[in-house]
Amino acid sequence: MGERRAARICRRTLNALLVVTLAPRCAACAHVLDAPLAGPICDLCWAAVNLLTAPFCRVCGDPLPSWRVISAALETCPRCRRVSSAVDAARSAGLYEGSLREIIHAFKFEGRRGLAIPLAAMMRTAGAPILAGADAVVPVPLHPWRRLRRGFNQADDLARRLGAPVARLLWRVQAATQTGLTSAARRRNLRDAFIVSPLAPPLADRIFVLVDDVRTTGATLEACANALKAAGAKEVRALTAANRVRTGRAA
């Protein structure tokens, strides 16, 4: 008991010294951190994350307007009822807006790799039904040149903290950018962007969960799922930290 109290006092003292001497700022809101030893994001920014709550579309994971569902078909959003998907089920922890967008930006582009731990914790909670029964999680790969420039693959950092076996089954063989493209253009752009590694074990009758930081239009996850299913995967699900809900846009 005395040791824990001493550790708390020491931690508070170190936090106070860091605040006074360095004034480290929250990577999301830029305010001075009260407890910098707890991480680069302040408690207020974590509390402001807009977590997704049920009901969800069982295919893409987008939120549905209400629980008043009259048939299994209506458990999917209008977009997923119009367009078939290689992804069997998807879920995201929160909306890609506000503080979560800034947190992911700090993680992905500023190299704050420690943020993979709390982000993956949110994903485990939100994605428990997606992870249940899966054989492995599969991080969405970066093209080797982008991986070299960034220094790490954010999807791999998240996947390794989800508490499931990690299978790096996919290679990205095209580096085309997706920025500014429509959903249809993204899908065309990614048609042959991913292949299953020639070193991969047999995938038949296995269930995989694709892992990435953000679901935008779903085109990247769709391309990865197509590659896995072409190689024999029984089921492909998807789990992301954030979802940029595509209100009013085509799949």
N, C-alpha and C positions, 0 to 999 in steps of 0.2 A: 504493500500500500504506500509506504514511504517512498519507494523507488518510483512508482507511477506519479506521485505528487511532485517529486523532484524533476522528473522528465517533463511534466506539464509546465512547471515554472521555467525550466531551461528553454523550452520551446517558445513560451511567451516572451522571454527575454531576448532570444535570438530574433524573433519576429520584430520586436520593437527596435532592435538595433538595425535590422535591415531597412525598416521603414524610415528611420531617422537618417541613416547614412547613404542609402541608395535610392530611396523612394521608388521602388519598382512598381510599374503600372500594369493594370489588368490588360491582358492581350486582346480582350473584347471591347471594353468600354474606355480604356486608357486612364481610369481613375487609379489613384495610389492604392495598392493592396494593403489591407489591414493585416493579413496573415500570409506573407509571401511564401513561407515554407509549405503551405497547403497546396501550392500550385500557381500557375500564371493567370488563372481566371478567378474573379471575385465571387463571393457567395451570391450577390445580387444577380450577376449575369447567369449563373447556373440556375437560380430560381426563376429567371425570366424565360428559360427555354420552353418553347411551346410544344409540349409532348402531344403526340397523336393519341387520341382516345377512340375506342370503339363507338359505332360500328365501322368496319373497314370493308373495302372491296376485297374479296378473298383471293383475287388474282394479282392485282397490282399493289394493294395495300393502301390506296387512296381512301380518305375518309368518306363515308356515306352520310347522307343528311339525317337519317334517323334509324331507329330499330324497327320501324314498321315495315317489315319485309313479308310479302305474301307468298313468295315462292323461292326455291333455291336459286333460280335464274336471276332473281333480283338482288341476290347477295353480291352481285358484281356491278361495277359502275357501267354507265352507258357505253363508254369507250371499250371496255373489255367484252361487252356483249356484242359489239360490232366487229372486233378484230381478235382473232385467235392469237394465243401467246405460247411460246415455248417455256415460259416461266409458269410453273404450276401454282405458286403461291408466293406472296411477297409481303414484307412488313418493314416499316421504318420506325425509328424511335421518336423523331420529332420533325417539325416543319423547318425547312431550310429558309429561315428568315430570322431577323433580329439577332439575338445573342448567339443562337446556335450557328447561324451562318458565320458570325465573327469567330466563334470558337473553332469551327472547322477550318476557316481560313488560316488561323494561327497554327493549327496542327499541320495543315497540308503545305502551306506556302512559307511559313516562318520557321519550320522545323521544330515546333514544340511537341516533340514526339511523346512526351509523358502524357499528353492529353488523350492518347489512345486508351489509357486505362479507364478514366471515367466515361468516355464515349462508348467503349465496349460494354461497360456495366449497364448503361442505358439500353444498348442493343440487346443484351442478354435478357433483360426484363421484358422489353417490348416484343422480342422475337422468340420467346420461349416456345410457342406452338410451331414456329418455323424450324427451330433447332431440334425439336423432339423427333427422335427416330432417324435423324440424318446420319449417314455414314461418315461424312466429313464436310468441312467448310472449305470453299475454294475462293481465295482472294482474286479479284479481278486484276489481271496483270497490267503493268505499264509497258509501253514499248521500251526496249533497252536504252535508247538514247534519252528518253524522258526520265527513266529510272536513274540513269547516270547523272543527269543534270540536277534532279531533285535530291538524290542521295538516299532515298528510301521509297518504298511503295506504301502509301498510307493504308490501302486495303489490306495488305499483309500484316501491318502492325495491328489493325483492328481484329483480323481473323485469329491471330495468335493469342488473343485475350478473351475469346468467346467460350473457352472451356470444352472445345470439341477438337478432334483430330483435324489437322490442316493438310490439305492435298493441293499442291501447286501443279494443277493439271493443265493449265492453259498458258499458251504463249501468245503475245500480241505481235503480229508480224507486219502491221501497218500503223503508221504514226500520224495519220490524218487528224487534224484538229476538228472538234465538234462545236466550237464557240460560234454562236450566231446562227446556227443552222436550224431549220425546222425539224419536226419529228421525222417526217418522211425523208428528208435529206440526211439526217443522222443515221437512219436505218440503212439507206443506200451506201452511205460512207463507210459503214461498219460491216457490210455484208461478208467480206472475207478477211476481216481484221484479226480474228482469233482462230487459233488451231489448238487441238489437243496435243500435248507433248508426245513425241514418239516414245518417250520413256515411261509414259503413264501405264499403270496396270490396267487390266480389263475393267470396264466401267459397267458392264451389263448388270441389271437388277440392283443397282446402287442408287441411293438418294443423296444428292449434294445440295449444299446451300451456298450460293454465290454471295460474296461479301464485298461491299464497296462503301465509300464514305457518303456519297449523295446519289440519289435517284433523281434524274432530271426528266427526261422523256421516257426512260426505260430502254432506249435503243442499245446501250452498251450491255445491259443485263440480258436483253433478248439475244444479241449476237453471241454472247458467251453460252447461254442456255442452248442455242441451236447447235453450237459446236459440241457441247457435252452430250446432247441427245443423239446427234449423228454418230457419236462414238459408242452409243449403247446405254447411256444413263437412263434409269427407269423414271426418275423424277428430279426436277431441278427447281429449287426454291431460291428466294433472294432476301437478303437482309442488309439494310443500309442504316447509317446513323441518321440521315436526314432525307426528306422527300420534298422536292420542289413540286408541290401539287399543281397539276397541269389543267387548271380550270379553264374550260372553254377551248382547249387545244386538242388536236387529233393525236391519236396514240403514236 
